[in-house]
Amino acid sequence: MKPINNLADLFIELLKNRYDSEQQQIEAFPELMEEASSTALKNAIQTSINRSKIHFKKIVTIFNSLKVDPVDDVCEGCLVMINDAWKLIRKAGNKEIKDAALITAIQHIHHYDIAGYGSLSAYAIILGYDEIAHELHEMLDEEKNLDEILKEVALNSVNKKANKEIVL
């Protein structure tokens, strides 16, 4: 394991983290989407998958421009959140609660992405990687947008339906 001695090293380490996180989402989200019953939620998850594929390609381009190999450790944070998503939806007593749980789990992952892209964008500015900073900021905005889409699905339909399914 290479030590992190400066901001450039930290930038690369966190970019590798985003690389693996997006890859994990591309692999896991289609299976999670199969668990959703709400059409609006399925559409939101599909949008998330599409965005992850775009983000993954952009990250590869960034690594190529920096002449750095992106392969390294697994993003443990994303892996834990995906595993937690599965645990949570397996506990759901009905499809409405499962949909609400899916939204929560996927929002946790997007919030992790927001933190990652926000930090990377700030580091890129300090490091003088202006074009990279712009790309990372765009990805940050897209993650925020995905979170907003999920929030709207939750507020406009899924949570209302889940609230009607009270089991005593």
N, C-alpha and C positions, 0 to 999 in steps of 0.2 A: 504494500500500500504506500503510495507516494504521499509525503506530508504536504499539507496546505500551508505555504509560507507567505503568500501574498494574495491580494485581491484577484489577480488574474488566475491563480490556482483555484481559489474559491469559486470564481466564475465558472471555470471548466468543470469542477466537481458538481456544482449545482445544475449546470447544463446537462451533464451526464444523467443526473437524477431525473430531469424533465424528459430526457430521451427515453429512459426506461419506463417512466410513469405513463407517457403517452402510448408506448408500445403495450403496456399492460392493459390500458383502457381499451385499446383497439381489440385486444384478445378477449377481455372479460365482458365488455358492455353488450355485445350481441347476445350472450347467454343471459345476462341480467334482463335485457329487453324482452326475451321470451317469457319471463316471469310476470311482466306487466299485463294488466288487463285493460287499462285505459288507452284508447287510441292516441289521445293527446300526449300521454306519457311516452308511449312507444315512439311517437314522432320526435319528441324532445330528446330521447335517448339516441335515436338515429342521427339527429342533428349533432349531438355530442360525438358520436362515432366519426362522422364525417369531418368534424373540426379536429379531432385527434389525429386523423390521417393527414390533414393539411399541416397541423403543427409538427407532426413527426417529420414530414418532408422538409419543413422550414428549418428544423433543428439540424437535420442532416446537412443541409446547405450551409448553415452557420458553422458546423464542425469542419466541413470541407474548406470554407473560406479561412478558417483559423489553422488548417492543416493539422487537426487533432482527431484521433480515433475515438469515437463516442462510446465504444464498448468498455464497460467496467462493471461495477457492482450493480446488484439489483436494487431498485428503489424500494426499500423496506416499508417506508411510510405508505406508499400506494398499495403495496401488497397487503399490508395489515388492513387498510380501509376496504379493499375488495373482499377480503376474507370476512371482515365484520359485516359487510353488506349481505353476504350469503347467510351468516348466522342470524341476522336480523330478519330477513325475509322468510327464513325457515320457521321462525317463531310466529309469524303472522297467522292469525286465526282465520282470516278470510281474504279474498282478493282485494277488497278496498283498503284494508290495513296494509297488505303487502305493497300496494301501489304507493301509499303514504311512506312506508319504510324505504322503498326504492328511491323515492325523491330525496329523502333525508340522506341516505347513503351516498347517492351520486353527488348531492350538493357538498357533502364533506370532501369528496375527492376534488371537486371543482374549487372549493375554498383553498385546498392544498395547492392546486395549480395556480390560483390567483396569487398566493403568497410567493410561490416559486418564480413566476414570471415577473411579479413586481420587483422582487429583489434583483433578479437577473437584469432587468431593464435599467435599474438604478446603477448596478455595477458596470454595465456596458457604457453608460454615459461617462462615468468617472474614468474608465479605461480608454476612452476615446473611440469606442466602437460605435460610431454614430448610426450607421446603417443597421447594424445588429440591434442596437437599442430601439430603433424604430420598429423593426420586426417583432422584437420581444414585447414592446408596448402594444402592438396590434394584437398579439396573442393574449396578452393580459386583458385587453378590452373584450376580446371574443369570449374569454372565460367568464368575465363578468356578465356578458350577455347571456351565456348559457345558464348561469345561475339565475338570472332574471326570468328566463323562459321557464325553468323548473319551478320557480316561486309562483309564477302566474298559473301554471298547471295545478299546483298544489292549492292555491287560494280559490281558483275559479271552479274546480271540480273535485279533484281527488280528496282533499281534506274534508270537504263537505260530505262526500259519500262515506268516507271512513268514519266521520262523526255520527252518522245515522246507524252505523253497525255496532251499537253498544250491546255487548253481551254481559248479562249479569249472572 
